[in-house]
Amino acid sequence: VPLVLAALPAMAAGEDVSPGLQDAWGDFWLFRFFLNAAGYASIVVPGFLLIQYFKRRNYLETGRGICFPVIKSCVFGSEVKSVHQEDGSLPARAEPTESSTARQVFKLLFCAAGLQASYLTWGVLQERVMTRTYGATDTDPGEKFKDSQFLVFMNRILAFTVAGLYCALTKQPRHGAPMYKYSFASLSNILSSWCQYEALKYISFPTQVLAKASKVIPVMMMGKLVSRKSYEYWEYLTAALISVGVSMFLLSSAPNRHASTVTTFSGVVLLAGYIVFDSFTSNWQDALFAYKMSPVQMMFGVNVFSCLFTVGSLLEQGALLESGRFMVRHSEFAAHAVLLSVCSACGQLFIFYTISQFGAAVFTIIMTLRQAFAILLSCLIYGHAVTVVGGLGVAVVFVALFLRVYARSRMKKRSKKLPPGEGPVQKV
């Protein structure tokens, strides 16, 4: 670690980044990453030791007292797993049998508008907060907000509140998963969000959006490693098309390219970190759904640990008070941070509602269109330049995504038409 830390200034010196970002050790992303990881470790390590202690003592059989229900829920759960949705025990998506066509069209428009408004606003605000200054005047250049972890905390605390209220006010399945298992998805989710915010200091927003679109590839790789999944030939084909399109966009260059669109080595590393952590999150959550739970319960459980990890790390670094003082100095930033969190929490609820009403294919189409609109909106508002080759690369990516959705829907329809005794071959 000392050798790595000693090499950080030399690594940073070769990048085309604003000098203000690297005036101090605390401004370099790798150093902040180590600080954040140390803060999370100060919570994870004692928690891991406590879990091992309770399991060695066979606390589930010998424990008693007022703390027993809490420890049982956190460490052991009910240990009752439900089978996967493919086995038919979980309720399937409700099909609109008696609902009128006009009502379904209205629902679809409502879901599409909600998702587009939530995540397009979220994307514009994300780029504004991480790449622009606050308090700039004719004599004062202003200051940038640098602590991405505080934004992650703001997003998670509101999502935790919304999910908690939703679970309290609506009927939910009986919870059975040990609570500590949410911490794995929570850590990877925090780190992926942190990399996403931090990457905007080094890359353009359109580049980040395309990187998100290409996370299909590492998700497939992580699925083979974590869940032992196998994939069809068309999935590998569309993944290859996506990689070609992203490569065309990243390798395209323009002679008058704006400084904010320069992709640096740090930006590429942070994007890779985002994709890897996010791929693990989705696969771990998929494995957790083996326990009978609703998506909102998953949202609540993950955000409980996310709030715990981020607030602990922020307090240890003294960054919580510093970020609070920044909010007091710049009321515009406070409004942006709150609106960013509201859009994130509302977007998650729209995701659950859209999938429950129309299925994953319709949801994927809406979100794919959202990514295209986000690139267009960012270029219009913040002036990012895209070359002809880069534009063709963007088109290839989105064509591949739509082909992926189409092929998946065809496969599902074909499997439904098969006779009961001739189901699809089980994949090993």
LOFI-561993 format. One line per 10 residues: number of its first residue (from 1); their letters; for each residue x, y, z of N, C-alpha, C. Coordinates in steps of 0.2 Angstrom, whole numbers. Example, Ala and Ser with C-alpha at 12.3 -4.5 7.8 and 13.67 -1.06 7.14 Angstrom:
<recs>
1> AS> 66,-28,39,62,-22,39,66,-16,39; 64,-11,35,68,-5,36,64,0,39;
</recs>
This chain:
<recs>
1> VPLVLAALPA> 4,-6,0,0,0,0,4,6,0; 10,7,4,14,13,4,17,14,-3; 19,9,-6,22,9,-13,16,12,-18; 10,10,-17,5,12,-22,3,19,-20; 3,21,-14,2,28,-12,7,33,-14; 13,30,-14,19,35,-16,19,36,-24; 16,31,-27,16,32,-35,10,36,-37; 5,37,-33,-1,41,-35,0,47,-39; 5,52,-36,6,58,-39,8,57,-46; 13,52,-47,16,51,-54,11,49,-59;
11> MAAGEDVSPG> 6,44,-56,1,42,-60,-4,47,-63; -5,52,-58,-10,57,-59,-7,63,-64; 0,63,-63,3,69,-67,2,68,-75; 2,62,-77,1,61,-84,-5,62,-87; -11,64,-83,-17,64,-86,-19,71,-87; -24,72,-92,-26,79,-94,-32,81,-90; -31,82,-83,-36,84,-79,-35,90,-76; -40,94,-74,-39,100,-71,-34,100,-65; -29,105,-64,-25,104,-59,-28,105,-52; -34,108,-51,-37,109,-45,-39,103,-42;
21> LQDAWGDFWL> -40,97,-46,-42,91,-44,-37,87,-40; -30,89,-41,-25,85,-38,-20,90,-34; -23,95,-31,-19,100,-27,-17,96,-21; -21,92,-18,-19,88,-12,-21,81,-13; -18,77,-8,-19,70,-8,-27,68,-8; -30,72,-4,-37,70,-3,-41,72,-9; -38,75,-15,-42,76,-21,-41,70,-26; -37,66,-25,-35,60,-29,-40,55,-28; -43,52,-33,-49,47,-32,-46,41,-29; -40,38,-31,-38,32,-28,-37,32,-20;
31> FRFFLNAAGY> -34,38,-18,-33,39,-11,-40,39,-8; -45,43,-10,-52,43,-7,-55,36,-7; -53,32,-13,-56,25,-13,-53,21,-7; -47,22,-6,-44,18,0,-47,20,7; -48,27,7,-51,30,13,-58,27,14; -62,27,9,-69,24,9,-69,17,11; -64,13,8,-64,6,9,-62,5,16; -58,9,19,-56,8,26,-62,9,31; -66,14,29,-72,16,33,-77,10,33; -78,7,27,-82,1,27,-79,-5,30;
41> ASIVVPGFLL> -73,-6,30,-70,-11,33,-71,-11,41; -71,-5,44,-71,-4,51,-78,-6,53; -83,-7,49,-90,-9,50,-90,-16,49; -88,-18,43,-88,-25,40,-85,-30,45; -78,-29,46,-74,-33,50,-77,-35,57; -79,-30,61,-83,-32,67,-89,-36,66; -93,-34,61,-99,-37,60,-98,-44,58; -93,-46,54,-91,-52,52,-89,-57,58; -85,-54,62,-83,-57,68,-89,-59,73; -94,-54,73,-100,-56,77,-104,-61,74;
51> IQYFKRRNYL> -105,-61,68,-108,-67,65,-105,-73,66; -99,-74,65,-95,-80,66,-96,-82,73; -96,-77,78,-96,-79,85,-103,-82,87; -109,-79,84,-115,-82,85,-116,-88,82; -113,-89,76,-114,-96,73,-110,-101,77; -104,-100,79,-100,-105,83,-104,-107,89; -107,-102,92,-111,-103,99,-117,-107,98; -119,-108,91,-126,-111,90,-131,-106,93; -131,-100,92,-135,-95,96,-143,-97,94; -144,-99,88,-151,-100,86,-154,-106,91;
61> ETGRGICFPV> -150,-110,94,-153,-115,98,-153,-113,106; -147,-109,107,-146,-108,114,-148,-101,116; -149,-96,112,-150,-89,113,-157,-88,116; -157,-83,120,-164,-81,123,-163,-73,125; -169,-70,127,-168,-63,129,-171,-59,124; -171,-52,126,-174,-47,122,-170,-46,115; -164,-48,115,-160,-47,109,-161,-53,104; -164,-58,106,-164,-64,102,-167,-63,95; -173,-60,95,-177,-59,88,-172,-55,83; -169,-50,86,-165,-46,82,-159,-50,79;
71> IKSCVFGSEV> -155,-53,83,-150,-57,81,-152,-63,76; -157,-66,78,-160,-71,74,-161,-69,67; -164,-63,66,-166,-60,60,-160,-58,56; -155,-55,59,-149,-52,56,-144,-58,54; -143,-63,58,-138,-68,57,-141,-74,54; -147,-76,56,-149,-83,53,-155,-82,49; -160,-77,50,-166,-77,46,-170,-83,47; -175,-84,43,-180,-90,44,-177,-96,41; -172,-95,37,-168,-100,33,-173,-104,29; -179,-101,27,-184,-104,22,-183,-101,15;
81> KSVHQEDGSL> -181,-105,11,-180,-102,4,-186,-104,0; -188,-100,-5,-193,-101,-10,-190,-103,-16; -193,-107,-20,-190,-109,-27,-191,-103,-32; -187,-104,-37,-187,-98,-42,-193,-97,-46; -194,-92,-49,-200,-90,-53,-201,-95,-58; -196,-98,-61,-197,-103,-66,-201,-109,-64; -200,-111,-57,-204,-117,-55,-211,-115,-54; -213,-109,-54,-220,-107,-54,-223,-106,-47; -219,-106,-41,-222,-105,-35,-223,-98,-33; -219,-94,-36,-220,-86,-35,-225,-84,-40;
91> PARAEPTESS> -229,-79,-37,-234,-76,-42,-231,-73,-48; -234,-75,-53,-232,-71,-60,-234,-64,-60; -232,-61,-65,-234,-54,-67,-241,-55,-68; -245,-50,-65,-252,-50,-67,-254,-48,-74; -258,-52,-77,-259,-50,-84,-266,-46,-84; -266,-41,-88,-272,-37,-88,-278,-41,-92; -282,-44,-89,-288,-48,-92,-294,-43,-94; -296,-40,-89,-302,-36,-90,-301,-28,-91; -295,-27,-90,-293,-19,-91,-294,-17,-98; -296,-11,-99,-297,-9,-106,-291,-7,-109;
101> TARQVFKLLF> -291,-7,-116,-284,-5,-120,-282,2,-118; -287,6,-118,-285,13,-116,-282,14,-109; -285,10,-104,-282,10,-98,-275,8,-98; -273,2,-102,-267,0,-102,-262,4,-105; -264,8,-111,-260,13,-114,-258,18,-109; -263,21,-105,-262,26,-101,-257,24,-95; -257,18,-93,-252,15,-88,-246,15,-91; -245,13,-98,-239,12,-101,-236,19,-102; -240,24,-104,-237,31,-105,-235,34,-98; -239,32,-93,-237,34,-86,-230,32,-84;
111> CAAGLQASYL> -229,25,-85,-223,22,-83,-217,25,-87; -218,26,-94,-213,28,-98,-211,35,-96; -216,39,-95,-215,46,-93,-212,47,-86; -214,43,-81,-211,43,-75,-203,41,-75; -202,35,-79,-195,33,-79,-191,38,-83; -193,41,-88,-189,46,-92,-188,52,-88; -193,55,-85,-193,61,-81,-188,60,-75; -188,54,-72,-184,53,-66,-177,52,-68; -175,48,-73,-168,47,-74,-165,52,-79; -169,55,-83,-166,60,-87,-164,66,-83;
121> TWGVLQERVM> -169,68,-78,-167,73,-73,-161,71,-69; -161,65,-67,-156,63,-62,-149,63,-66; -149,62,-73,-143,62,-76,-140,69,-77; -145,74,-79,-143,81,-80,-140,83,-73; -144,82,-68,-141,85,-61,-135,81,-59; -134,75,-61,-128,72,-59,-122,75,-62; -122,76,-69,-117,80,-72,-116,87,-70; -121,90,-68,-121,97,-66,-117,97,-59; -119,93,-55,-116,93,-48,-108,91,-48; -106,86,-52,-100,84,-52,-95,87,-57;
131> TRTYGATDTD> -97,91,-62,-93,94,-66,-93,102,-66; -97,105,-63,-98,112,-63,-97,115,-56; -95,122,-56,-94,125,-50,-100,128,-47; -99,130,-40,-105,133,-37,-102,140,-34; -106,145,-34,-104,151,-31,-99,155,-35; -99,154,-42,-94,158,-46,-97,165,-47; -93,170,-47,-94,177,-48,-89,180,-53; -89,186,-54,-84,189,-58,-77,189,-55; -77,189,-48,-71,189,-45,-69,183,-42; -74,178,-41,-73,172,-37,-74,166,-42;
141> PGEKFKDSQF> -69,162,-44,-71,156,-48,-76,151,-46; -77,151,-39,-82,147,-36,-78,140,-34; -82,135,-32,-79,129,-30,-83,123,-32; -80,117,-33,-83,111,-35,-84,107,-29; -90,103,-29,-91,98,-24,-87,92,-26; -83,89,-21,-79,84,-23,-81,77,-20; -85,77,-14,-86,71,-11,-92,67,-14; -90,62,-18,-95,58,-21,-99,54,-16; -96,52,-11,-99,47,-6,-104,51,-2; -104,57,-1,-110,61,2,-116,60,-3;
151> LVFMNRILAF> -115,61,-9,-121,60,-14,-124,53,-14; -119,48,-13,-122,42,-12,-126,41,-6; -124,44,-1,-127,44,6,-134,47,5; -134,53,2,-141,56,1,-146,52,-3; -143,49,-8,-148,45,-12,-150,39,-8; -146,36,-4,-148,30,-1,-152,31,5; -151,37,9,-156,38,14,-163,39,12; -164,43,7,-170,44,4,-174,37,2; -170,33,-2,-172,27,-5,-174,22,1; -170,22,7,-172,19,13,-178,21,16;
161> TVAGLYCALT> -179,27,16,-185,30,19,-191,28,15; -191,29,8,-197,28,4,-198,20,4; -193,16,4,-194,9,4,-197,6,11; -195,9,16,-197,8,23,-205,10,23; -207,16,21,-214,18,21,-218,13,17; -216,11,11,-219,7,7,-221,0,10; -215,-3,13,-216,-9,16,-221,-9,22; -221,-3,26,-225,-2,32,-232,-1,30; -234,2,24,-240,3,22,-244,-2,17; -240,-6,15,-243,-12,10,-241,-19,13;
171> KQPRHGAPMY> -245,-23,11,-244,-30,13,-238,-33,9; -233,-36,13,-227,-39,10,-226,-46,12; -222,-50,8,-221,-57,10,-217,-58,16; -218,-63,20,-215,-64,26,-207,-65,24; -203,-61,28,-196,-60,26,-192,-66,29; -188,-69,25,-184,-75,27,-177,-74,27; -174,-70,23,-167,-70,22,-163,-67,28; -157,-69,30,-153,-66,35,-151,-59,33; -152,-54,37,-151,-47,35,-144,-46,33; -139,-50,36,-132,-48,34,-130,-50,27;
181> KYSFASLSNI> -134,-54,23,-133,-55,16,-134,-50,12; -138,-45,14,-139,-39,10,-133,-34,10; -129,-35,15,-123,-31,15,-118,-32,9; -118,-38,6,-114,-39,0,-116,-35,-6; -122,-35,-7,-125,-31,-13,-125,-24,-11; -125,-22,-4,-125,-15,-2,-118,-12,-4; -113,-16,-2,-106,-14,-3,-104,-13,-10; -106,-18,-14,-105,-17,-21,-109,-11,-25; -115,-10,-22,-119,-5,-25,-116,2,-23; -114,3,-17,-111,9,-15,-105,10,-19;
191> LSSWCQYEAL> -100,5,-20,-94,6,-24,-96,8,-31; -101,5,-34,-102,6,-41,-105,13,-42; -109,15,-37,-112,22,-37,-106,27,-36; -102,26,-32,-96,30,-30,-92,31,-37; -90,25,-40,-87,26,-46,-90,29,-52; -97,29,-52,-101,32,-57,-100,40,-56; -101,42,-50,-101,49,-49,-93,52,-50; -89,48,-47,-82,50,-48,-79,50,-55; -82,46,-59,-79,45,-66,-81,52,-70; -86,55,-68,-88,61,-72,-83,67,-71;
201> KYISFPTQVL> -78,66,-67,-73,71,-66,-68,70,-72; -68,64,-75,-63,62,-79,-65,60,-86; -72,59,-87,-74,57,-94,-81,61,-95; -83,61,-101,-89,64,-103,-95,60,-101; -101,63,-100,-107,59,-98,-109,55,-104; -109,56,-110,-111,52,-115,-106,45,-115; -100,46,-113,-96,40,-113,-98,36,-107; -100,39,-102,-102,35,-96,-109,31,-97; -113,34,-101,-120,31,-103,-118,25,-107; -114,26,-112,-112,20,-116,-109,14,-113;
211> AKASKVIPVM> -105,16,-108,-102,11,-103,-107,7,-99; -112,11,-97,-118,7,-94,-122,3,-99; -122,5,-105,-126,1,-110,-122,-6,-111; -115,-5,-111,-111,-11,-112,-110,-15,-106; -113,-14,-100,-112,-18,-95,-115,-25,-95; -119,-26,-101,-122,-33,-103,-116,-38,-103; -110,-36,-105,-105,-40,-106,-102,-43,-99; -100,-38,-95,-98,-41,-88,-103,-44,-84; -110,-42,-85,-115,-45,-82,-115,-53,-84; -114,-54,-90,-114,-61,-92,-108,-65,-90;
221> MMGKLVSRKS> -102,-61,-89,-97,-65,-87,-97,-66,-79; -100,-61,-75,-101,-62,-68,-107,-67,-67; -112,-68,-72,-117,-73,-71,-114,-80,-72; -109,-81,-76,-106,-87,-77,-102,-89,-70; -99,-84,-67,-94,-85,-62,-98,-86,-55; -103,-81,-54,-107,-81,-48,-113,-86,-48; -117,-86,-53,-123,-90,-54,-123,-96,-58; -117,-97,-61,-116,-103,-66,-121,-103,-71; -122,-97,-74,-127,-97,-80,-124,-99,-86; -128,-101,-91,-126,-102,-98,-131,-97,-102;
231> YEYWEYLTAA> -128,-95,-108,-131,-90,-112,-132,-93,-119; -137,-90,-123,-139,-92,-130,-134,-88,-135; -133,-91,-141,-129,-88,-146,-130,-81,-147; -137,-79,-147,-139,-72,-149,-136,-67,-143; -136,-70,-137,-134,-65,-132,-126,-64,-133; -122,-69,-135,-115,-67,-136,-114,-63,-142; -119,-64,-147,-118,-59,-153,-120,-52,-152; -125,-51,-148,-127,-44,-146,-122,-41,-142; -119,-45,-137,-113,-42,-133,-107,-40,-137; -106,-44,-142,-100,-42,-147,-102,-36,-151;
241> LISVGVSMFL> -108,-35,-153,-110,-29,-156,-109,-23,-152; -111,-24,-146,-111,-18,-141,-104,-16,-140; -99,-21,-139,-92,-20,-138,-89,-16,-144; -91,-18,-150,-89,-14,-156,-91,-7,-156; -98,-6,-155,-100,1,-155,-97,5,-149; -96,2,-143,-93,6,-138,-86,8,-140; -82,3,-143,-75,4,-146,-75,10,-151; -80,10,-156,-80,15,-161,-81,22,-158; -85,22,-153,-86,29,-149,-80,31,-146; -77,27,-142,-71,29,-138,-65,30,-142;
251> LSSAPNRHAS> -64,27,-147,-58,28,-151,-59,34,-156; -65,36,-157,-66,42,-162,-64,48,-159; -61,52,-163,-58,59,-160,-60,64,-165; -60,70,-162,-61,76,-166,-56,81,-164; -53,85,-169,-48,90,-168,-50,95,-163; -56,97,-163,-58,103,-158,-62,100,-152; -60,94,-150,-64,91,-144,-63,95,-138; -69,96,-135,-69,100,-129,-66,96,-123; -63,100,-119,-59,97,-113,-63,93,-109; -69,94,-108,-73,90,-103,-75,83,-106;
261> TVTTFSGVVL> -74,82,-113,-75,76,-116,-69,71,-116; -63,73,-114,-57,69,-114,-58,63,-110; -57,57,-112,-57,51,-108,-50,50,-106; -49,50,-99,-43,49,-96,-42,42,-94; -36,40,-92,-35,33,-89,-39,32,-83; -39,37,-78,-43,37,-72,-51,36,-74; -53,39,-79,-60,38,-80,-62,31,-83; -57,28,-87,-58,21,-89,-58,16,-83; -53,18,-78,-53,13,-73,-59,14,-68; -62,20,-67,-68,21,-63,-74,18,-67;
271> LAGYIVFDSF> -74,18,-73,-80,15,-77,-79,8,-76; -73,5,-77,-72,-2,-76,-75,-5,-69; -73,-1,-64,-75,-2,-57,-82,-2,-57; -85,3,-60,-93,4,-59,-96,-3,-62; -94,-5,-68,-97,-10,-72,-96,-17,-68; -90,-18,-65,-89,-24,-61,-93,-24,-55; -93,-19,-51,-97,-19,-45,-104,-19,-46; -107,-16,-51,-114,-16,-53,-116,-23,-56; -111,-26,-59,-113,-33,-62,-113,-38,-56; -109,-37,-51,-109,-42,-45,-116,-40,-41;
281> TSNWQDALFA> -118,-34,-41,-124,-32,-37,-130,-35,-40; -131,-35,-46,-137,-38,-50,-137,-46,-49; -131,-49,-49,-131,-56,-49,-132,-58,-42; -129,-55,-37,-130,-56,-30,-138,-55,-28; -141,-50,-30,-148,-49,-29,-152,-54,-32; -150,-56,-38,-154,-62,-41,-154,-68,-37; -148,-70,-34,-147,-75,-30,-151,-75,-23; -152,-68,-21,-155,-67,-14,-163,-68,-15; -165,-67,-22,-172,-68,-23,-174,-75,-22; -170,-80,-21,-171,-87,-19,-175,-87,-13;
291> YKMSPVQMMF> -174,-82,-8,-179,-81,-3,-185,-77,-5; -190,-79,-2,-197,-76,-4,-197,-69,-2; -196,-64,-6,-196,-57,-4,-198,-53,-10; -201,-47,-9,-203,-42,-14,-197,-38,-16; -197,-35,-22,-192,-30,-24,-191,-24,-19; -197,-22,-17,-196,-16,-12,-193,-19,-5; -194,-25,-3,-190,-27,2,-183,-28,1; -181,-30,-5,-174,-30,-7,-171,-23,-7; -175,-18,-10,-173,-11,-10,-172,-8,-2; -176,-10,2,-176,-8,9,-169,-11,12;
301> GVNVFSCLFT> -169,-18,12,-163,-21,15,-156,-19,12; -155,-18,6,-149,-15,3,-148,-8,6; -153,-4,6,-152,3,8,-151,4,15; -153,-1,19,-151,-1,26,-144,-1,27; -141,-6,24,-133,-6,25,-130,-1,21; -132,1,16,-129,7,12,-129,13,16; -134,15,20,-134,21,25,-129,20,30; -129,13,33,-125,12,38,-117,13,36; -115,10,31,-109,10,28,-106,17,26; -111,21,23,-109,28,20,-108,33,26;
311> VGSLLEQGAL> -113,33,31,-113,37,36,-107,36,41; -106,29,42,-100,28,46,-93,30,43; -93,29,36,-87,31,33,-86,39,33; -92,42,32,-92,50,32,-90,53,38; -93,50,44,-91,52,50,-84,51,52; -81,45,50,-74,44,52,-69,49,48; -71,51,42,-67,55,38,-68,63,40; -74,64,44,-76,71,45,-79,74,39; -81,70,34,-83,73,28,-91,75,28; -94,72,33,-102,73,34,-103,81,35;
321> LESGRFMVRH> -99,83,40,-99,90,42,-97,95,37; -92,93,33,-89,97,28,-94,98,22; -97,92,21,-102,92,15,-108,96,17; -110,96,24,-115,100,26,-114,107,26; -108,109,28,-106,116,27,-106,118,20; -104,114,15,-105,116,8,-112,117,6; -116,113,9,-123,114,7,-126,121,10; -123,123,16,-126,129,19,-123,135,15; -117,134,12,-114,140,8,-117,140,1; -119,135,-1,-122,135,-8,-129,132,-8;
331> SEFAAHAVLL> -134,136,-8,-141,133,-7,-143,130,-14; -140,132,-19,-141,129,-26,-139,121,-26; -133,120,-23,-131,113,-22,-136,109,-18; -138,112,-12,-143,108,-8,-149,106,-12; -152,111,-16,-157,109,-20,-156,104,-25; -150,104,-28,-148,99,-33,-147,92,-30; -144,92,-24,-143,86,-20,-149,82,-18; -154,86,-16,-161,84,-14,-165,81,-19; -165,85,-25,-168,83,-31,-165,77,-34; -159,76,-34,-155,70,-36,-157,64,-32;
341> SVCSACGQLF> -158,65,-26,-160,59,-22,-168,57,-23; -172,63,-24,-179,61,-25,-180,58,-32; -176,60,-37,-176,57,-44,-174,49,-43; -169,48,-39,-166,41,-39,-171,37,-35; -174,39,-30,-179,35,-26,-186,34,-30; -188,39,-33,-194,38,-37,-193,34,-43; -187,34,-46,-185,30,-52,-185,23,-50; -183,21,-44,-183,14,-42,-190,11,-41; -195,16,-39,-202,14,-38,-205,13,-45; -203,17,-49,-206,16,-56,-203,10,-59;
351> IFYTISQFGA> -197,8,-58,-194,2,-61,-199,-4,-58; -200,-4,-52,-204,-10,-49,-211,-10,-52; -214,-4,-53,-221,-4,-55,-221,-6,-62; -217,-4,-66,-217,-5,-74,-216,-12,-75; -211,-16,-71,-209,-23,-72,-215,-27,-70; -219,-25,-65,-225,-29,-62,-230,-28,-67; -231,-23,-70,-237,-22,-75,-236,-24,-82; -230,-23,-85,-228,-24,-92,-223,-29,-93; -219,-31,-88,-213,-36,-89,-207,-33,-90; -202,-37,-90,-195,-34,-91,-193,-32,-98;
361> AVFTIIMTLR> -196,-35,-103,-195,-33,-110,-197,-25,-111; -203,-24,-109,-205,-17,-110,-201,-12,-106; -199,-14,-100,-195,-10,-96,-188,-8,-99; -185,-14,-102,-179,-13,-105,-179,-8,-111; -184,-9,-115,-185,-4,-121,-185,3,-118; -189,4,-113,-190,11,-111,-183,14,-108; -180,10,-104,-173,12,-102,-168,13,-107; -168,9,-112,-164,9,-118,-165,16,-121; -171,18,-123,-173,24,-125,-171,30,-121; -171,29,-114,-169,34,-110,-162,35,-110;
371> QAFAILLSCL> -158,30,-111,-150,31,-112,-149,35,-118; -152,34,-124,-151,38,-130,-153,45,-129; -159,46,-126,-161,53,-124,-156,56,-120; -153,53,-115,-149,56,-110,-142,58,-114; -140,54,-119,-134,57,-122,-136,63,-126; -142,63,-130,-144,69,-134,-144,75,-129; -148,74,-123,-149,80,-119,-142,82,-116; -138,78,-114,-131,80,-112,-127,84,-117; -127,82,-123,-124,85,-129,-127,92,-130; -134,93,-129,-137,99,-130,-136,104,-125;
381> IYGHAVTVVG> -136,102,-118,-135,106,-113,-128,108,-111; -124,103,-111,-117,104,-109,-112,104,-115; -114,104,-121,-110,105,-127,-105,100,-129; -106,93,-127,-101,88,-129,-101,87,-137; -95,86,-139,-95,85,-147,-95,77,-148; -98,75,-153,-98,68,-155,-97,68,-163; -92,64,-165,-90,63,-172,-95,59,-175; -94,58,-182,-98,54,-186,-97,47,-184; -90,45,-183,-89,38,-181,-92,36,-174; -91,41,-170,-94,41,-163,-101,40,-163;
391> GLGVAVVFVA> -105,44,-168,-112,43,-168,-114,36,-171; -110,34,-176,-111,27,-178,-111,22,-173; -106,23,-169,-104,18,-163,-110,18,-158; -113,24,-157,-119,24,-153,-125,21,-156; -126,22,-162,-131,18,-166,-130,11,-166; -124,8,-166,-123,1,-166,-125,-2,-159; -123,2,-154,-125,0,-147,-132,-1,-146; -136,4,-148,-143,4,-147,-147,-1,-151; -144,-2,-157,-147,-7,-162,-146,-14,-158; -140,-15,-156,-139,-22,-152,-143,-23,-146;
401> LFLRVYARSR> -144,-17,-143,-149,-18,-137,-156,-20,-139; -158,-16,-144,-165,-18,-146,-166,-25,-149; -160,-27,-152,-160,-34,-155,-160,-39,-149; -157,-37,-144,-157,-41,-138,-164,-42,-135; -167,-36,-134,-174,-37,-131,-179,-41,-136; -178,-40,-142,-183,-43,-147,-181,-51,-147; -175,-53,-147,-173,-60,-147,-176,-63,-140; -175,-60,-135,-177,-62,-128,-185,-63,-128; -188,-58,-131,-196,-59,-131,-198,-65,-135; -195,-66,-141,-196,-71,-145,-195,-78,-142;
411> MKKRSKKLPP> -189,-78,-138,-188,-85,-135,-193,-86,-129; -195,-81,-126,-200,-82,-121,-207,-84,-124; -209,-81,-129,-215,-83,-133,-215,-90,-135; -209,-92,-138,-208,-99,-140,-209,-104,-135; -206,-103,-129,-206,-107,-123,-213,-108,-121; -217,-103,-121,-224,-103,-119,-228,-107,-123; -227,-108,-130,-231,-111,-134,-229,-119,-134; -224,-121,-131,-222,-128,-131,-227,-132,-127; -229,-138,-129,-233,-142,-125,-230,-143,-118; -234,-145,-113,-232,-146,-106,-226,-151,-105;
421> GEGPVQKV> -227,-156,-109,-222,-161,-108,-215,-160,-112; -215,-154,-116,-209,-153,-120,-207,-146,-119; -205,-145,-112,-202,-139,-110,-195,-138,-113; -193,-132,-113,-186,-131,-115,-181,-135,-112; -175,-137,-115,-170,-141,-112,-167,-137,-106; -166,-140,-101,-163,-137,-95,-155,-136,-97; -153,-130,-95,-146,-128,-96,-142,-130,-90; -136,-133,-92,-132,-135,-86,-127,-129,-84;
</recs>
